[in-house]
């Protein structure tokens, strides 16, 4: 399909998940967002990996 990168979001503070993905080549790219569906809003961090 021609995609160059894949992205996923992990809850801030979920260091176990972040370590898992980083061991498998994913990197935090510095992008964050707040998921307002929760009260209080959940801060999430974006990880990405090259597909090429």
PDB file of N, CA, C and O in Angstrom, chain B, residues numbered from 101:
ATOM      1  N   UNK B 101       0.823  -1.193   0.000  1.00  0.00           N
ATOM      2  CA  UNK B 101       0.000   0.000   0.000  1.00  0.00           C
ATOM      3  C   UNK B 101       0.865   1.255   0.000  1.00  0.00           C
ATOM      4  O   UNK B 101       0.337   2.358  -0.143  1.00  0.00           O
ATOM      5  N   UNK B 102       2.159   1.119   0.154  1.00  0.00           N
ATOM      6  CA  UNK B 102       3.040   2.268   0.063  1.00  0.00           C
ATOM      7  C   UNK B 102       3.281   3.033   1.348  1.00  0.00           C
ATOM      8  O   UNK B 102       3.904   4.094   1.318  1.00  0.00           O
ATOM      9  N   UNK B 103       2.809   2.530   2.469  1.00  0.00           N
ATOM     10  CA  UNK B 103       3.015   3.232   3.737  1.00  0.00           C
ATOM     11  C   UNK B 103       4.485   3.157   4.138  1.00  0.00           C
ATOM     12  O   UNK B 103       5.124   2.119   3.966  1.00  0.00           O
ATOM     13  N   UNK B 104       5.016   4.245   4.667  1.00  0.00           N
ATOM     14  CA  UNK B 104       6.418   4.289   5.088  1.00  0.00           C
ATOM     15  C   UNK B 104       6.599   4.117   6.585  1.00  0.00           C
ATOM     16  O   UNK B 104       7.643   3.648   7.038  1.00  0.00           O
ATOM     17  N   UNK B 105       5.580   4.496   7.360  1.00  0.00           N
ATOM     18  CA  UNK B 105       5.674   4.401   8.819  1.00  0.00           C
ATOM     19  C   UNK B 105       4.359   3.883   9.385  1.00  0.00           C
ATOM     20  O   UNK B 105       3.291   4.056   8.799  1.00  0.00           O
ATOM     21  N   UNK B 106       4.475   3.242  10.545  1.00  0.00           N
ATOM     22  CA  UNK B 106       3.297   2.835  11.314  1.00  0.00           C
ATOM     23  C   UNK B 106       3.347   3.580  12.638  1.00  0.00           C
ATOM     24  O   UNK B 106       4.426   3.864  13.156  1.00  0.00           O
ATOM     25  N   UNK B 107       2.175   3.898  13.186  1.00  0.00           N
ATOM     26  CA  UNK B 107       2.076   4.650  14.428  1.00  0.00           C
ATOM     27  C   UNK B 107       1.160   3.931  15.403  1.00  0.00           C
ATOM     28  O   UNK B 107       0.224   3.238  15.004  1.00  0.00           O
ATOM     29  N   UNK B 108       1.443   4.106  16.686  1.00  0.00           N
ATOM     30  CA  UNK B 108       0.539   3.625  17.729  1.00  0.00           C
ATOM     31  C   UNK B 108       0.618   4.572  18.908  1.00  0.00           C
ATOM     32  O   UNK B 108       1.580   5.326  19.060  1.00  0.00           O
ATOM     33  N   UNK B 109      -0.411   4.521  19.739  1.00  0.00           N
ATOM     34  CA  UNK B 109      -0.495   5.391  20.910  1.00  0.00           C
ATOM     35  C   UNK B 109      -0.464   4.540  22.166  1.00  0.00           C
ATOM     36  O   UNK B 109      -1.108   3.494  22.241  1.00  0.00           O
ATOM     37  N   UNK B 110       0.304   5.009  23.165  1.00  0.00           N
ATOM     38  CA  UNK B 110       0.444   4.311  24.448  1.00  0.00           C
ATOM     39  C   UNK B 110       0.146   5.316  25.556  1.00  0.00           C
ATOM     40  O   UNK B 110       0.566   6.471  25.489  1.00  0.00           O
ATOM     41  N   UNK B 111      -0.574   4.868  26.565  1.00  0.00           N
ATOM     42  CA  UNK B 111      -0.876   5.746  27.701  1.00  0.00           C
ATOM     43  C   UNK B 111       0.417   6.192  28.371  1.00  0.00           C
ATOM     44  O   UNK B 111       1.306   5.382  28.633  1.00  0.00           O
ATOM     45  N   UNK B 112       0.510   7.491  28.645  1.00  0.00           N
ATOM     46  CA  UNK B 112       1.657   8.030  29.362  1.00  0.00           C
ATOM     47  C   UNK B 112       1.789   7.310  30.701  1.00  0.00           C
ATOM     48  O   UNK B 112       0.803   7.145  31.418  1.00  0.00           O
ATOM     49  N   UNK B 113       2.981   6.889  31.032  1.00  0.00           N
ATOM     50  CA  UNK B 113       3.203   6.185  32.284  1.00  0.00           C
ATOM     51  C   UNK B 113       3.149   4.678  32.142  1.00  0.00           C
ATOM     52  O   UNK B 113       3.471   3.962  33.090  1.00  0.00           O
ATOM     53  N   UNK B 114       2.750   4.177  30.981  1.00  0.00           N
ATOM     54  CA  UNK B 114       2.708   2.733  30.759  1.00  0.00           C
ATOM     55  C   UNK B 114       4.091   2.295  30.266  1.00  0.00           C
ATOM     56  O   UNK B 114       4.271   1.914  29.109  1.00  0.00           O
ATOM     57  N   UNK B 115       5.051   2.363  31.177  1.00  0.00           N
ATOM     58  CA  UNK B 115       6.442   2.090  30.812  1.00  0.00           C
ATOM     59  C   UNK B 115       6.646   0.650  30.357  1.00  0.00           C
ATOM     60  O   UNK B 115       7.525   0.384  29.538  1.00  0.00           O
ATOM     61  N   UNK B 116       5.854  -0.276  30.869  1.00  0.00           N
ATOM     62  CA  UNK B 116       5.977  -1.676  30.437  1.00  0.00           C
ATOM     63  C   UNK B 116       5.673  -1.808  28.941  1.00  0.00           C
ATOM     64  O   UNK B 116       6.414  -2.475  28.218  1.00  0.00           O
ATOM     65  N   UNK B 117       4.600  -1.184  28.476  1.00  0.00           N
ATOM     66  CA  UNK B 117       4.248  -1.232  27.054  1.00  0.00           C
ATOM     67  C   UNK B 117       5.283  -0.499  26.214  1.00  0.00           C
ATOM     68  O   UNK B 117       5.671  -0.976  25.147  1.00  0.00           O
ATOM     69  N   UNK B 118       5.731   0.656  26.690  1.00  0.00           N
ATOM     70  CA  UNK B 118       6.725   1.431  25.943  1.00  0.00           C
ATOM     71  C   UNK B 118       8.013   0.621  25.782  1.00  0.00           C
ATOM     72  O   UNK B 118       8.584   0.585  24.692  1.00  0.00           O
ATOM     73  N   UNK B 119       8.470  -0.021  26.844  1.00  0.00           N
ATOM     74  CA  UNK B 119       9.682  -0.859  26.751  1.00  0.00           C
ATOM     75  C   UNK B 119       9.481  -2.000  25.758  1.00  0.00           C
ATOM     76  O   UNK B 119      10.377  -2.304  24.971  1.00  0.00           O
ATOM     77  N   UNK B 120       8.303  -2.635  25.795  1.00  0.00           N
ATOM     78  CA  UNK B 120       8.006  -3.724  24.865  1.00  0.00           C
ATOM     79  C   UNK B 120       8.146  -3.252  23.421  1.00  0.00           C
ATOM     80  O   UNK B 120       8.843  -3.884  22.627  1.00  0.00           O
ATOM     81  N   UNK B 121       7.493  -2.151  23.077  1.00  0.00           N
ATOM     82  CA  UNK B 121       7.528  -1.666  21.706  1.00  0.00           C
ATOM     83  C   UNK B 121       8.925  -1.205  21.313  1.00  0.00           C
ATOM     84  O   UNK B 121       9.362  -1.455  20.189  1.00  0.00           O
ATOM     85  N   UNK B 122       9.636  -0.531  22.225  1.00  0.00           N
ATOM     86  CA  UNK B 122      10.984  -0.080  21.901  1.00  0.00           C
ATOM     87  C   UNK B 122      11.926  -1.264  21.646  1.00  0.00           C
ATOM     88  O   UNK B 122      12.812  -1.167  20.797  1.00  0.00           O
ATOM     89  N   UNK B 123      11.749  -2.368  22.361  1.00  0.00           N
ATOM     90  CA  UNK B 123      12.557  -3.565  22.110  1.00  0.00           C
ATOM     91  C   UNK B 123      12.299  -4.143  20.722  1.00  0.00           C
ATOM     92  O   UNK B 123      13.134  -4.861  20.172  1.00  0.00           O
ATOM     93  N   UNK B 124      11.145  -3.823  20.169  1.00  0.00           N
ATOM     94  CA  UNK B 124      10.772  -4.335  18.857  1.00  0.00           C
ATOM     95  C   UNK B 124      10.892  -3.274  17.757  1.00  0.00           C
ATOM     96  O   UNK B 124      10.268  -3.388  16.702  1.00  0.00           O
ATOM     97  N   UNK B 125      11.697  -2.248  18.017  1.00  0.00           N
ATOM     98  CA  UNK B 125      12.034  -1.278  16.987  1.00  0.00           C
ATOM     99  C   UNK B 125      11.218  -0.010  16.923  1.00  0.00           C
ATOM    100  O   UNK B 125      11.504   0.862  16.103  1.00  0.00           O
ATOM    101  N   UNK B 126      10.200   0.121  17.772  1.00  0.00           N
ATOM    102  CA  UNK B 126       9.382   1.327  17.786  1.00  0.00           C
ATOM    103  C   UNK B 126      10.115   2.413  18.567  1.00  0.00           C
ATOM    104  O   UNK B 126      10.868   2.111  19.492  1.00  0.00           O
ATOM    105  N   UNK B 127       9.898   3.683  18.198  1.00  0.00           N
ATOM    106  CA  UNK B 127      10.538   4.820  18.870  1.00  0.00           C
ATOM    107  C   UNK B 127       9.490   5.873  19.217  1.00  0.00           C
ATOM    108  O   UNK B 127       8.566   6.130  18.445  1.00  0.00           O
ATOM    109  N   UNK B 128       9.654   6.475  20.393  1.00  0.00           N
ATOM    110  CA  UNK B 128       8.814   7.614  20.743  1.00  0.00           C
ATOM    111  C   UNK B 128       9.233   8.775  19.853  1.00  0.00           C
ATOM    112  O   UNK B 128      10.424   9.060  19.724  1.00  0.00           O
ATOM    113  N   UNK B 129       8.274   9.440  19.244  1.00  0.00           N
ATOM    114  CA  UNK B 129       8.623  10.542  18.346  1.00  0.00           C
ATOM    115  C   UNK B 129       8.343  11.911  18.946  1.00  0.00           C
ATOM    116  O   UNK B 129       8.471  12.925  18.259  1.00  0.00           O
ATOM    117  N   UNK B 130       7.962  11.954  20.221  1.00  0.00           N
ATOM    118  CA  UNK B 130       7.759  13.230  20.901  1.00  0.00           C
ATOM    119  C   UNK B 130       6.355  13.793  20.805  1.00  0.00           C
ATOM    120  O   UNK B 130       6.056  14.814  21.424  1.00  0.00           O
ATOM    121  N   UNK B 131       5.482  13.142  20.037  1.00  0.00           N
ATOM    122  CA  UNK B 131       4.112  13.622  19.884  1.00  0.00           C
ATOM    123  C   UNK B 131       3.244  13.070  21.010  1.00  0.00           C
ATOM    124  O   UNK B 131       3.302  11.882  21.328  1.00  0.00           O
ATOM    125  N   UNK B 132       2.444  13.938  21.604  1.00  0.00           N
ATOM    126  CA  UNK B 132       1.519  13.530  22.659  1.00  0.00           C
ATOM    127  C   UNK B 132       0.125  14.070  22.329  1.00  0.00           C
ATOM    128  O   UNK B 132      -0.030  14.989  21.525  1.00  0.00           O
ATOM    129  N   UNK B 133      -0.872  13.480  22.967  1.00  0.00           N
ATOM    130  CA  UNK B 133      -2.243  13.993  22.831  1.00  0.00           C
ATOM    131  C   UNK B 133      -3.006  13.637  24.094  1.00  0.00           C
ATOM    132  O   UNK B 133      -2.621  12.731  24.834  1.00  0.00           O
ATOM    133  N   UNK B 134      -4.081  14.354  24.331  1.00  0.00           N
ATOM    134  CA  UNK B 134      -4.983  14.052  25.438  1.00  0.00           C
ATOM    135  C   UNK B 134      -6.245  13.420  24.878  1.00  0.00           C
ATOM    136  O   UNK B 134      -6.868  13.960  23.964  1.00  0.00           O
ATOM    137  N   UNK B 135      -6.614  12.284  25.426  1.00  0.00           N
ATOM    138  CA  UNK B 135      -7.847  11.610  25.037  1.00  0.00           C
ATOM    139  C   UNK B 135      -8.942  12.078  25.988  1.00  0.00           C
ATOM    140  O   UNK B 135      -8.998  11.652  27.142  1.00  0.00           O
ATOM    141  N   UNK B 136      -9.809  12.956  25.498  1.00  0.00           N
ATOM    142  CA  UNK B 136     -10.843  13.572  26.309  1.00  0.00           C
ATOM    143  C   UNK B 136     -12.026  12.675  26.631  1.00  0.00           C
ATOM    144  O   UNK B 136     -12.964  13.110  27.299  1.00  0.00           O
ATOM    145  N   UNK B 137     -11.998  11.423  26.165  1.00  0.00           N
ATOM    146  CA  UNK B 137     -13.099  10.509  26.488  1.00  0.00           C
ATOM    147  C   UNK B 137     -13.042  10.060  27.942  1.00  0.00           C
ATOM    148  O   UNK B 137     -13.989   9.459  28.450  1.00  0.00           O
ATOM    149  N   UNK B 138     -11.926  10.353  28.611  1.00  0.00           N
ATOM    150  CA  UNK B 138     -11.752   9.953  30.007  1.00  0.00           C
ATOM    151  C   UNK B 138     -11.792  11.181  30.900  1.00  0.00           C
ATOM    152  O   UNK B 138     -11.551  12.298  30.443  1.00  0.00           O
ATOM    153  N   UNK B 139     -12.097  10.974  32.167  1.00  0.00           N
ATOM    154  CA  UNK B 139     -12.132  12.060  33.144  1.00  0.00           C
ATOM    155  C   UNK B 139     -11.302  11.645  34.345  1.00  0.00           C
ATOM    156  O   UNK B 139     -11.737  10.788  35.115  1.00  0.00           O
ATOM    157  N   UNK B 140     -10.128  12.217  34.533  1.00  0.00           N
ATOM    158  CA  UNK B 140      -9.515  13.281  33.720  1.00  0.00           C
ATOM    159  C   UNK B 140      -9.010  12.737  32.383  1.00  0.00           C
ATOM    160  O   UNK B 140      -8.851  11.528  32.219  1.00  0.00           O
ATOM    161  N   UNK B 141      -8.757  13.642  31.424  1.00  0.00           N
ATOM    162  CA  UNK B 141      -8.262  13.208  30.121  1.00  0.00           C
ATOM    163  C   UNK B 141      -6.979  12.386  30.253  1.00  0.00           C
ATOM    164  O   UNK B 141      -6.142  12.653  31.115  1.00  0.00           O
ATOM    165  N   UNK B 142      -6.841  11.387  29.388  1.00  0.00           N
ATOM    166  CA  UNK B 142      -5.695  10.486  29.405  1.00  0.00           C
ATOM    167  C   UNK B 142      -4.626  11.009  28.455  1.00  0.00           C
ATOM    168  O   UNK B 142      -4.897  11.212  27.271  1.00  0.00           O
ATOM    169  N   UNK B 143      -3.412  11.231  28.961  1.00  0.00           N
ATOM    170  CA  UNK B 143      -2.300  11.656  28.129  1.00  0.00           C
ATOM    171  C   UNK B 143      -1.704  10.430  27.455  1.00  0.00           C
ATOM    172  O   UNK B 143      -1.423   9.426  28.109  1.00  0.00           O
ATOM    173  N   UNK B 144      -1.513  10.517  26.144  1.00  0.00           N
ATOM    174  CA  UNK B 144      -0.952   9.408  25.373  1.00  0.00           C
ATOM    175  C   UNK B 144       0.289   9.863  24.615  1.00  0.00           C
ATOM    176  O   UNK B 144       0.404  11.021  24.215  1.00  0.00           O
ATOM    177  N   UNK B 145       1.220   8.920  24.426  1.00  0.00           N
ATOM    178  CA  UNK B 145       2.448   9.175  23.683  1.00  0.00           C
ATOM    179  C   UNK B 145       2.425   8.371  22.395  1.00  0.00           C
ATOM    180  O   UNK B 145       1.959   7.232  22.372  1.00  0.00           O
ATOM    181  N   UNK B 146       2.930   8.970  21.322  1.00  0.00           N
ATOM    182  CA  UNK B 146       2.951   8.282  20.024  1.00  0.00           C
ATOM    183  C   UNK B 146       4.297   7.620  19.791  1.00  0.00           C
ATOM    184  O   UNK B 146       5.346   8.214  20.038  1.00  0.00           O
ATOM    185  N   UNK B 147       4.257   6.386  19.313  1.00  0.00           N
ATOM    186  CA  UNK B 147       5.449   5.658  18.895  1.00  0.00           C
ATOM    187  C   UNK B 147       5.298   5.356  17.417  1.00  0.00           C
ATOM    188  O   UNK B 147       4.185   5.233  16.905  1.00  0.00           O
ATOM    189  N   UNK B 148       6.440   5.237  16.730  1.00  0.00           N
ATOM    190  CA  UNK B 148       6.398   4.935  15.308  1.00  0.00           C
ATOM    191  C   UNK B 148       7.531   3.996  14.945  1.00  0.00           C
ATOM    192  O   UNK B 148       8.512   3.862  15.676  1.00  0.00           O
ATOM    193  N   UNK B 149       7.374   3.342  13.788  1.00  0.00           N
ATOM    194  CA  UNK B 149       8.385   2.437  13.257  1.00  0.00           C
ATOM    195  C   UNK B 149       8.391   2.563  11.743  1.00  0.00           C
ATOM    196  O   UNK B 149       7.348   2.755  11.118  1.00  0.00           O
ATOM    197  N   UNK B 150       9.573   2.453  11.166  1.00  0.00           N
ATOM    198  CA  UNK B 150       9.705   2.494   9.715  1.00  0.00           C
ATOM    199  C   UNK B 150       9.264   1.156   9.126  1.00  0.00           C
ATOM    200  O   UNK B 150       9.581   0.095   9.664  1.00  0.00           O
ATOM    201  N   UNK B 151       8.535   1.219   8.022  1.00  0.00           N
ATOM    202  CA  UNK B 151       8.068   0.015   7.350  1.00  0.00           C
ATOM    203  C   UNK B 151       8.928  -0.314   6.122  1.00  0.00           C
ATOM    204  O   UNK B 151       8.723  -1.333   5.462  1.00  0.00           O
ATOM    205  N   UNK B 152       9.883   0.559   5.832  1.00  0.00           N
ATOM    206  CA  UNK B 152      10.654   0.350   4.618  1.00  0.00           C
ATOM    207  C   UNK B 152      11.993  -0.118   4.812  1.00  0.00           C
ATOM    208  O   UNK B 152      12.722  -0.323   3.841  1.00  0.00           O
TER     209      UNK B 152
END
